[in-house]
Amino acid sequence: MLEGLHPQKPTHVMRLVCDEATARAVADSVMETFDPTETAAAAFENEQTLKWEVEVYFSSPPDDENLRELIRVTVSPSAAASLTIETLAEKDWVKASLDGLSIVHAGRFQVHGSHDRARIPVNAIGIEIEAALAFGTGHHGTTRGCLLALDAILKRRRPKRVLDVGTGSGVLAIAAARALHRPVAAGDIDPVAVHAARSNAVLNRAGSYVHPVTARGVRHQALFSERGYDLVFANILARPLMRLAPSITSVAAPDGDIVLSGLLAHDVSGVLSAYAAQGWYLDHRGDLEGWAALTLRKRRTRPVRFV
């Protein structure tokens, strides 16, 4: 369910099998409480059991008693009593999940693992993501929502300058580069993610277009564009998105698009307010799996819509 920032070396995972509402509430509660750079949550429906599950990955051993108390108070005593905490081996935790994932369809884009390489149609843009420590496989609502937003934008225009803030595994930067055959600027605060994104770009024949850099937000010389970016992606989390509103605006072209995700429904109004203060309005909203992807445009004559 969550995509964006991630723990570099996850050591423990919390698991819970429950109903959808509980799974989403547990993931939401944990992510609002713990440092998002050291914790990653996923809430999803198991395709085999048809039951909802929540997994929370930690980069250091969580306090079992405090974690259960948090879930007991914010969600329910039954959820707190049912969760389990396991120690992870150092093997790739992403690889274990990727091996069983199906192809993600998002307009002209299809995100897949190496096991599905031969199944991608010749008229689709296949993006193969290898197992790595960088979070961002594309197999959930936030990244798929951004890919669908990109697909819609490409139907009305072809951006010349594109930036991916918080690139993670590089899915969005690679998708834009493959579709446009142009360089795409990309950065991430996590050097492990930057390395993974670079490797994925090479794997997907976009190595000459995508050169990710380690950067906090847009603070890197390689991310500067004198004419501004026609399209900016930022698929991270609500609070960082609100803090970055002025700096993202400073690098976006006045007639460009900004695509934001990593937002739960209750995050949308706050994020829109932050960007409305910079002159942006909501052009389109897409909701998938409880997450929202927002496409913003800047027009002085158009009011901000809150949806």
VMD Tcl script that draws the C-alpha trace (Angstrom):
set ca {
  {0.00 0.00 0.00}
  {2.85 2.42 0.71}
  {5.44 3.49 -1.82}
  {8.23 5.98 -1.53}
  {10.73 6.23 1.30}
  {11.88 2.95 2.81}
  {14.23 1.42 5.39}
  {17.61 0.74 3.79}
  {18.22 -2.55 5.61}
  {14.97 -3.94 7.07}
  {15.62 -6.23 10.01}
  {12.09 -6.97 11.27}
  {8.60 -7.24 9.86}
  {5.24 -6.96 11.61}
  {2.44 -8.99 10.04}
  {-1.31 -9.08 10.59}
  {-4.15 -10.88 8.77}
  {-7.43 -9.00 9.17}
  {-10.18 -7.15 7.30}
  {-9.52 -4.31 4.86}
  {-10.46 -1.47 7.20}
  {-8.20 -2.78 9.95}
  {-5.29 -3.36 7.57}
  {-5.46 0.19 6.27}
  {-5.89 1.64 9.76}
  {-2.88 -0.27 11.11}
  {-0.64 0.77 8.20}
  {-1.79 4.37 8.49}
  {-1.29 4.48 12.26}
  {2.23 3.03 12.08}
  {3.34 5.34 9.27}
  {2.04 8.41 11.08}
  {3.95 7.44 14.24}
  {7.29 6.06 13.03}
  {10.03 7.73 10.99}
  {9.10 7.06 7.33}
  {12.78 6.70 6.39}
  {13.08 3.75 8.78}
  {9.66 2.14 8.28}
  {7.63 0.91 5.30}
  {4.06 -0.40 5.40}
  {2.04 -2.43 2.92}
  {-1.67 -3.24 3.19}
  {-3.03 -5.54 0.50}
  {-5.53 -8.27 -0.33}
  {-3.95 -11.71 -0.65}
  {-5.04 -13.01 -4.07}
  {-5.01 -16.61 -2.86}
  {-6.73 -16.34 0.52}
  {-8.82 -13.24 -0.39}
  {-8.01 -11.93 3.10}
  {-6.41 -8.59 3.81}
  {-2.92 -8.46 5.25}
  {-0.68 -5.70 6.55}
  {3.11 -5.86 6.66}
  {5.31 -3.24 8.30}
  {9.08 -3.35 7.76}
  {11.48 -1.84 10.32}
  {15.15 -0.98 9.95}
  {15.75 -1.78 13.64}
  {14.00 -4.02 16.18}
  {10.67 -2.43 17.18}
  {9.54 -2.35 20.80}
  {6.95 -5.13 20.86}
  {5.03 -3.80 23.87}
  {4.90 -0.19 22.64}
  {3.91 -1.25 19.13}
  {1.03 -3.37 20.41}
  {-0.10 -0.54 22.68}
  {-0.11 1.86 19.73}
  {-2.27 -0.52 17.67}
  {-4.52 -1.26 20.66}
  {-5.23 2.43 21.27}
  {-5.45 3.66 17.67}
  {-7.06 0.63 16.00}
  {-8.35 -2.15 18.26}
  {-7.29 -4.53 21.04}
  {-7.93 -7.54 18.78}
  {-5.55 -6.23 16.12}
  {-2.87 -5.61 18.72}
  {-3.23 -9.14 20.08}
  {-3.11 -10.79 16.64}
  {-0.05 -9.14 15.11}
  {3.26 -10.97 14.89}
  {6.82 -9.63 14.66}
  {9.49 -11.60 12.83}
  {13.22 -11.16 12.36}
  {14.23 -10.92 8.71}
  {17.18 -12.70 7.22}
  {19.51 -10.43 5.28}
  {18.28 -11.84 1.97}
  {16.31 -9.54 -0.31}
  {12.88 -8.96 1.23}
  {11.80 -7.21 -1.95}
  {12.85 -10.17 -4.09}
  {10.69 -12.48 -2.04}
  {7.65 -10.36 -2.83}
  {8.57 -9.62 -6.45}
  {8.83 -13.29 -7.39}
  {5.10 -13.75 -6.90}
  {3.85 -10.43 -8.25}
  {1.80 -10.18 -11.41}
  {2.21 -7.62 -14.17}
  {0.97 -4.11 -13.34}
  {-0.99 -2.51 -16.19}
  {-1.09 1.29 -16.33}
  {-2.13 2.54 -19.75}
  {0.74 1.98 -22.16}
  {3.05 0.98 -19.29}
  {3.46 -2.48 -17.81}
  {5.64 -3.01 -14.74}
  {6.90 -6.56 -14.35}
  {9.54 -8.82 -12.87}
  {12.06 -10.80 -14.87}
  {9.80 -13.86 -14.66}
  {7.18 -12.03 -16.80}
  {9.55 -10.51 -19.35}
  {8.29 -12.67 -22.22}
  {4.66 -11.77 -21.53}
  {4.93 -8.04 -22.31}
  {3.24 -7.13 -25.65}
  {5.41 -5.46 -28.28}
  {3.15 -2.38 -28.30}
  {3.51 -1.81 -24.53}
  {6.31 -0.09 -22.66}
  {7.57 -2.76 -20.31}
  {9.45 -1.68 -17.19}
  {11.34 -4.50 -15.50}
  {12.17 -3.99 -11.86}
  {14.72 -6.28 -10.30}
  {14.74 -7.10 -6.60}
  {16.65 -4.44 -4.69}
  {16.61 -2.64 -1.37}
  {15.01 0.42 -2.94}
  {11.29 0.62 -2.32}
  {9.14 1.23 -5.36}
  {8.25 -1.83 -7.41}
  {5.17 -0.26 -8.97}
  {2.88 -2.97 -7.67}
  {0.39 -0.79 -5.79}
  {-1.77 2.25 -6.02}
  {0.70 5.13 -5.63}
  {3.07 4.31 -8.47}
  {0.35 2.92 -10.72}
  {-1.62 6.12 -10.17}
  {1.39 8.19 -11.27}
  {1.90 5.99 -14.33}
  {-1.75 6.44 -15.29}
  {-1.34 10.20 -14.82}
  {1.72 10.13 -17.08}
  {-0.20 8.14 -19.68}
  {-3.00 10.74 -19.64}
  {-0.55 13.65 -19.93}
  {1.17 12.00 -22.90}
  {-2.16 11.89 -24.72}
  {-2.36 15.70 -24.75}
  {1.30 16.74 -24.92}
  {4.93 15.56 -24.84}
  {6.91 17.21 -22.02}
  {10.48 18.13 -22.95}
  {11.91 18.42 -19.45}
  {10.90 15.94 -16.72}
  {11.94 15.63 -13.06}
  {11.29 12.74 -10.65}
  {11.66 13.81 -7.01}
  {12.15 10.89 -4.61}
  {12.67 8.49 -7.49}
  {12.93 5.32 -5.37}
  {13.53 2.44 -7.76}
  {13.23 4.80 -10.73}
  {9.98 3.47 -12.21}
  {8.50 6.88 -13.07}
  {11.73 8.33 -14.44}
  {12.28 5.23 -16.57}
  {8.67 5.29 -17.84}
  {8.97 8.94 -18.89}
  {12.36 8.39 -20.53}
  {11.17 5.34 -22.44}
  {8.03 7.10 -23.66}
  {9.64 10.42 -24.56}
  {13.15 9.30 -25.57}
  {14.51 12.26 -23.59}
  {16.73 12.72 -20.54}
  {14.81 12.67 -17.25}
  {16.27 14.23 -14.10}
  {15.86 12.13 -10.96}
  {16.94 12.32 -7.35}
  {16.39 10.58 -4.03}
  {17.52 11.26 -0.48}
  {18.61 7.62 -0.15}
  {21.87 6.61 -1.90}
  {20.74 2.97 -1.94}
  {17.66 4.00 -3.91}
  {19.80 6.07 -6.28}
  {22.01 3.08 -7.01}
  {19.00 0.84 -7.58}
  {17.32 3.40 -9.84}
  {20.49 3.70 -11.90}
  {20.72 -0.08 -12.26}
  {17.05 -0.30 -13.23}
  {17.51 2.44 -15.84}
  {20.34 0.49 -17.46}
  {18.32 -2.71 -17.30}
  {15.41 -0.99 -19.06}
  {17.49 0.55 -21.87}
  {17.12 4.02 -20.35}
  {20.65 4.30 -18.98}
  {21.56 7.08 -21.40}
  {18.54 9.12 -20.29}
  {18.29 8.59 -16.51}
  {21.20 9.50 -14.20}
  {19.78 9.67 -10.64}
  {21.59 11.70 -7.99}
  {21.48 11.70 -4.21}
  {19.57 14.83 -3.24}
  {17.26 16.17 -0.56}
  {14.23 17.31 -2.50}
  {15.47 19.33 -5.48}
  {18.69 20.51 -3.83}
  {21.27 19.35 -6.35}
  {22.92 21.10 -9.26}
  {22.00 18.23 -11.59}
  {18.31 18.87 -10.88}
  {18.42 22.54 -11.86}
  {16.65 23.52 -15.10}
  {16.91 27.11 -16.28}
  {13.60 26.90 -18.19}
  {11.81 24.84 -15.56}
  {10.41 21.32 -15.81}
  {7.34 20.65 -17.96}
  {6.51 17.67 -15.74}
  {7.47 17.00 -12.12}
  {6.75 13.74 -10.27}
  {6.87 13.49 -6.49}
  {5.63 10.15 -5.20}
  {6.63 10.30 -1.56}
  {4.54 11.12 1.54}
  {2.13 13.89 2.52}
  {4.28 15.79 4.99}
  {7.39 15.92 2.76}
  {5.18 16.92 -0.18}
  {3.79 19.87 1.75}
  {7.26 20.97 2.86}
  {8.53 20.72 -0.71}
  {5.72 22.78 -2.27}
  {7.78 26.00 -2.60}
  {10.92 24.25 -3.92}
  {8.99 22.05 -6.37}
  {7.20 25.16 -7.60}
  {10.55 26.89 -8.06}
  {11.72 24.23 -10.55}
  {8.40 23.68 -12.36}
  {7.56 25.53 -15.57}
  {4.51 27.83 -15.24}
  {2.64 25.85 -17.91}
  {3.80 22.45 -16.66}
  {2.21 19.62 -14.72}
  {3.00 18.34 -11.23}
  {2.01 14.78 -10.34}
  {1.90 14.00 -6.61}
  {1.20 10.73 -4.84}
  {1.88 8.79 -1.66}
  {-1.34 10.31 -0.27}
  {-4.17 8.78 1.67}
  {-7.60 10.33 1.17}
  {-7.35 12.43 4.33}
  {-3.99 13.84 3.16}
  {-5.33 15.36 -0.05}
  {-6.84 18.59 1.25}
  {-3.69 19.55 3.17}
  {-1.44 18.89 0.20}
  {-3.74 20.80 -2.15}
  {-3.73 23.76 0.23}
  {0.07 23.81 0.28}
  {0.24 23.85 -3.52}
  {-2.70 26.24 -3.92}
  {-0.63 28.73 -1.93}
  {1.96 28.40 -4.71}
  {-0.64 28.96 -7.45}
  {-1.46 25.37 -8.45}
  {-4.92 23.85 -8.92}
  {-6.13 20.27 -9.13}
  {-6.57 19.18 -12.73}
  {-7.20 15.48 -12.10}
  {-7.38 13.09 -9.19}
  {-7.05 9.32 -9.45}
  {-7.76 6.98 -6.52}
  {-6.40 3.43 -6.36}
  {-6.31 1.06 -3.40}
  {-7.05 3.90 -0.99}
  {-4.29 6.15 -2.34}
  {-4.65 9.34 -4.38}
  {-2.56 10.59 -7.30}
  {-2.99 14.29 -8.06}
  {-2.20 16.09 -11.32}
  {-1.78 19.81 -10.71}
  {-1.59 22.66 -13.22}
  {-0.94 26.37 -12.83}
  {-3.48 28.80 -14.26}
  {-4.16 32.21 -12.77}
  {-7.74 32.19 -14.05}
  {-8.67 28.78 -12.67}
  {-9.67 28.35 -9.01}
  {-8.42 25.53 -6.83}
  {-10.79 22.58 -6.55}
  {-10.86 20.55 -3.37}
  {-12.18 17.03 -3.96}
}
mol new
graphics top color blue
foreach p $ca { graphics top sphere $p radius 0.5 }
foreach p [lrange $ca 0 end-1] q [lrange $ca 1 end] { graphics top cylinder $p $q radius 0.2 }
display resetview
